[in-house]
Amino acid sequence: MDKSLYIAMTGASASLKAQAGVAHNLANADTAGFQATLTATAAVPVTGEGLASRVAAAQRSLSVSAAPGQIRQTGNELDIALHQDRWLAVQAPDGSTAYTRAGDLKLTANGLLTTSSGLPVLDAGGAPLSIPPYQTLTIGGDGTLSIVPRGQPASTITEAGRLQVVAARTAELVRGEDGLMRPQPGADAPPPAAGPVLVSGAVEGSNVEATTMLVSMIQLSRQFEMQVRVLQSGDENARSSNSLLSSR
């Protein structure tokens, strides 16, 4: 009896954690450049005293989906949509270098180029990218920023910097608690990407399929209800057994 209760309890716990992952994906269905987290339930041996045949159900985050999101044309001069396996380098809150595919960039009052969440965008040299006052700005396919300085004629085009874009497959990176991607532990930083790396005036949307996530949420909810019923049935059976034993 205790075995069935234990299996149902660990299964219910794994279902709740998987439900949280699905909810996180759904919450970011409209976040630019977001990649869905892939999760699964696995059988994990129970360590400690007792037979080695004991197993528990555990939720595992397998990886991040590498499926491309839909490209949406915006016409905004600061918006960029990165090509497949290309990542924009940003400065994480802890000061380290991290990577994102969120291309809805913003410009602060001081001319600092940031992501929509306020993270400084890094240039090819690894420093936060600042843009002087300008009349027009163009981001080239290789990440070069060209401007016409304020007060200058249209023929005066100046290079204001270059975005640091690296080449790496999604499987080569890991997502941290802050939602940013970094190299695998012990791995070198991704190399700079060569050639065309982005499309300007467009943004890559989230690759989360809302319909699929909603179906997964319903399935996980039903699994959790079934596991709770097993727990309730086990508790009722245990009470009936105790009642029969005490009546003798």
PALUM-55781 format. One line per 8 residues: number of its first residue (from 1); their letters; for each residue x, y, z of C-alpha. Coordinates in Angstrom, 1 decimal, padded with zeros to 4 digits, m for minus. Each point is the difference from the previous one (the first is absolute). Example, Ala and Ser with C-alpha at 12.3 -4.5 7.8 and 13.67 -1.06 7.14 Angstrom:
BEGIN
1 = AS = 012.3:m004.5:007.8 ~ 001.4:003.4:m000.7
This chain:
BEGIN
1 = MDKSLYIA = 000.0:000.0:000.0 ~ 002.8:002.4:000.9 ~ 001.6:m000.6:m003.4 ~ m003.1:001.2:m001.9 ~ m000.3:003.0:002.3 ~ 003.6:000.9:m000.6 ~ m000.2:m000.3:m003.7 ~ m003.2:002.0:m000.2
9 = MTGASASL = 001.6:002.7:002.3 ~ 003.1:000.4:m002.1 ~ m002.0:000.0:m003.2 ~ m002.3:002.7:001.3 ~ 003.1:002.1:001.0 ~ 001.5:m000.4:m003.5 ~ m003.3:000.9:m001.6 ~ m000.1:003.3:002.0
17 = KAQAGVAH = 003.5:000.9:m001.0 ~ m000.7:m000.8:m003.7 ~ m003.1:002.1:000.3 ~ 002.1:002.9:001.2 ~ 002.3:m000.4:m003.0 ~ m003.0:000.1:m002.4 ~ m001.4:003.1:001.7 ~ 003.3:001.7:m000.4
25 = NLANADTA = 000.0:m000.7:m003.7 ~ m003.5:001.3:m000.4 ~ 000.8:003.1:002.0 ~ 002.8:000.7:m002.6 ~ m002.1:m000.8:m003.1 ~ 000.3:003.7:m001.1 ~ 003.6:000.6:001.2 ~ 002.3:000.9:m002.9
33 = GFQATLTA = 002.6:m002.7:m000.6 ~ m001.2:m002.3:002.8 ~ 000.7:m003.7:m000.5 ~ m002.2:m002.5:001.7 ~ 001.4:m002.3:002.8 ~ m000.4:m003.7:m000.8 ~ m000.8:m002.2:003.1 ~ m000.7:m003.6:000.6
41 = TAAVPVTG = m000.7:m002.5:002.9 ~ 002.7:m002.6:000.7 ~ 000.4:m003.0:002.3 ~ 002.7:000.7:002.5 ~ 001.5:m002.6:002.4 ~ m000.6:000.7:003.7 ~ 003.3:000.3:001.8 ~ 000.6:m001.0:003.6
49 = EGLASRVA = m000.8:m003.1:002.1 ~ m002.3:m002.6:m001.5 ~ m000.2:m001.9:m003.2 ~ 001.5:001.4:m003.2 ~ m003.2:m000.8:m001.9 ~ m001.8:003.0:001.5 ~ m000.6:002.9:m002.5 ~ m001.6:003.4:000.1
57 = AAQRSLSV = m001.6:002.2:m002.7 ~ 001.9:003.3:m000.5 ~ m000.5:002.9:m002.3 ~ 003.0:000.9:m002.2 ~ 000.7:003.0:m002.2 ~ 001.5:m001.6:m003.1 ~ 001.0:003.0:m002.0 ~ m001.2:003.2:m001.8
65 = SAAPGQIR = m001.9:m000.3:m003.3 ~ 002.1:001.1:m003.0 ~ m003.1:000.5:m002.2 ~ 000.0:003.5:m001.6 ~ m002.6:002.5:000.9 ~ m002.1:001.9:m002.5 ~ 001.7:003.0:m001.5 ~ m002.1:003.2:000.3
73 = QTGNELDI = 000.8:003.1:m002.0 ~ m000.2:003.1:002.2 ~ 001.9:002.7:m001.9 ~ 001.6:001.1:003.2 ~ 003.6:000.9:m000.6 ~ 001.1:m001.6:003.2 ~ m001.7:m003.3:m000.4 ~ 002.0:m003.0:m001.2
81 = ALHQDRWL = m000.8:m003.6:m000.8 ~ 003.0:m002.3:000.4 ~ 000.7:m002.8:m002.5 ~ m000.2:m003.6:001.2 ~ 002.8:m001.0:002.5 ~ 000.9:003.7:000.5 ~ 000.0:001.7:003.4 ~ 000.3:003.5:001.2
89 = AVQAPDGS = 002.5:000.7:002.8 ~ m001.3:002.0:003.0 ~ 001.2:000.9:003.4 ~ m001.8:m002.1:002.7 ~ m001.0:001.6:003.3 ~ 003.1:m001.6:001.6 ~ 002.3:001.6:m002.5 ~ 000.7:m003.1:m002.0
97 = TAYTRAGD = m000.5:m000.5:m003.7 ~ m003.2:m001.9:m000.9 ~ m001.9:m000.5:m003.2 ~ m003.6:000.5:m001.2 ~ m002.1:000.0:m003.2 ~ m002.2:002.8:001.1 ~ 000.4:002.7:m002.6 ~ m002.4:002.7:001.1
105 = LKLTANGL = 002.7:002.4:001.0 ~ m000.4:003.4:001.7 ~ 002.1:003.1:000.4 ~ 000.4:001.7:003.3 ~ 000.0:003.8:000.5 ~ 003.8:m000.3:000.3 ~ 000.3:m001.8:m003.3 ~ 000.7:m003.5:001.5
113 = LTTSSGLP = m001.4:m002.8:m002.2 ~ m001.9:m002.5:002.1 ~ m002.4:m002.9:m000.3 ~ m003.7:000.6:000.8 ~ 000.7:m001.3:003.5 ~ 002.8:002.6:000.5 ~ 003.1:m002.2:m000.5 ~ 002.9:001.9:m001.7
121 = VLDAGGAP = 000.8:m001.3:m003.5 ~ 003.7:m000.7:m000.5 ~ 002.1:001.1:m003.0 ~ 002.6:m002.1:m001.8 ~ 002.6:000.9:002.7 ~ m002.2:m001.2:002.8 ~ m000.9:003.5:001.4 ~ m003.5:001.4:000.4
129 = LSIPPYQT = m001.0:001.7:m003.3 ~ m000.8:003.7:000.1 ~ m001.3:001.9:m003.0 ~ 000.6:003.8:m000.4 ~ m002.9:002.3:m000.9 ~ m001.1:m000.7:m003.6 ~ m002.4:001.0:m002.7 ~ m000.4:m003.5:m001.5
137 = LTIGGDGT = 001.3:m003.4:001.0 ~ 000.4:m003.2:m002.1 ~ 001.0:m003.5:001.3 ~ 001.7:m002.0:m002.7 ~ m000.3:m003.7:m000.6 ~ 003.3:m000.6:001.7 ~ m001.0:002.0:003.1 ~ 001.8:003.2:m000.9
145 = LSIVPRGQ = m001.8:003.2:001.2 ~ 000.3:002.9:m002.4 ~ m001.4:003.5:000.9 ~ m000.3:003.5:m001.4 ~ 001.2:002.1:003.0 ~ m002.5:002.7:001.1 ~ 000.5:003.2:m001.8 ~ 002.0:m001.6:m002.9
153 = PASTITEA = m001.1:m000.4:m003.6 ~ m001.5:m003.3:m001.1 ~ 003.2:m000.8:m001.9 ~ 002.0:m000.1:003.3 ~ m000.3:m003.6:001.0 ~ 002.0:m001.2:003.1 ~ 000.4:m003.4:001.4 ~ m001.2:000.1:003.6
161 = GRLQVVAA = 001.0:m003.6:001.0 ~ m000.8:m003.6:m000.7 ~ m002.2:m002.4:001.9 ~ 001.8:m003.0:001.5 ~ m001.8:m003.0:m001.6 ~ 001.3:m003.5:000.6 ~ m000.6:m003.4:m001.7 ~ m001.2:m002.9:002.1
169 = RTAELVRG = m002.6:m002.7:m000.2 ~ m002.7:000.1:002.7 ~ 001.2:m003.4:001.3 ~ 003.4:001.5:000.7 ~ m001.4:002.5:002.5 ~ m001.9:m000.2:003.2 ~ m002.7:002.4:001.3 ~ 000.5:001.5:003.5
177 = EDGLMRPQ = m002.5:001.0:002.6 ~ 000.1:003.5:m001.5 ~ m001.2:m001.3:m003.4 ~ 003.3:000.7:m001.7 ~ 002.1:m002.6:m001.9 ~ 003.6:m000.8:000.8 ~ 002.6:m002.6:m001.1 ~ m000.1:m003.4:001.6
185 = PGADAPPP = 002.1:m000.2:003.2 ~ 003.7:m000.2:m001.0 ~ m000.6:000.8:m003.6 ~ 001.5:003.0:m001.8 ~ m002.0:003.0:m001.0 ~ m001.7:m000.3:m003.4 ~ 002.0:001.5:m002.9 ~ m001.0:003.2:m001.8
193 = AAGPVLVS = m002.4:m000.6:m002.9 ~ 001.2:000.9:m003.5 ~ m002.0:001.3:m002.9 ~ m003.7:001.0:000.2 ~ m001.3:m000.7:003.4 ~ m003.3:001.9:000.3 ~ m002.9:001.8:m001.7 ~ m000.7:003.6:001.1
201 = GAVEGSNV = m003.4:001.5:000.4 ~ m001.5:m003.3:001.1 ~ m000.4:m002.1:003.2 ~ 000.0:m003.7:000.6 ~ m003.0:m001.0:002.1 ~ m000.1:m002.8:002.6 ~ 000.1:m003.6:m001.3 ~ m002.6:m001.0:002.6
209 = EATTMLVS = m003.1:m001.7:m001.5 ~ m002.8:001.2:002.3 ~ m002.4:m002.7:m001.2 ~ 002.5:m002.8:000.7 ~ 000.8:001.5:003.4 ~ m003.7:000.2:000.9 ~ m000.5:m003.7:m000.9 ~ 003.1:m000.9:002.1
217 = MIQLSRQF = m001.5:001.9:002.9 ~ m003.3:m001.9:m000.2 ~ 001.8:m003.3:m000.2 ~ 002.2:000.7:003.0 ~ m003.0:001.2:002.0 ~ m001.8:m003.3:m000.7 ~ 003.2:m002.0:000.9 ~ 000.2:001.9:003.3
225 = EMQVRVLQ = m003.7:m000.7:000.8 ~ 000.5:m003.7:m000.7 ~ 003.1:m000.2:002.2 ~ m001.9:001.8:002.8 ~ m002.8:m002.6:m000.3 ~ 002.5:m002.8:000.4 ~ 001.3:001.7:003.2 ~ m003.6:000.3:001.3
233 = SGDENARS = m000.8:m003.7:m000.9 ~ 003.2:m001.1:001.7 ~ m000.9:001.9:003.1 ~ m003.6:m001.4:000.0 ~ 001.4:m003.6:m000.4 ~ 002.4:000.5:002.9 ~ m002.8:001.2:002.3 ~ m002.1:m002.9:m001.0
241 = SNSLLSSR = 002.8:m002.4:000.8 ~ 000.6:001.6:003.4 ~ m003.7:m000.2:000.7 ~ m000.1:m003.8:m000.8 ~ 003.1:m000.6:002.1 ~ m001.3:001.9:003.0 ~ m003.4:m001.9:m000.2 ~ 001.7:m003.4:000.7
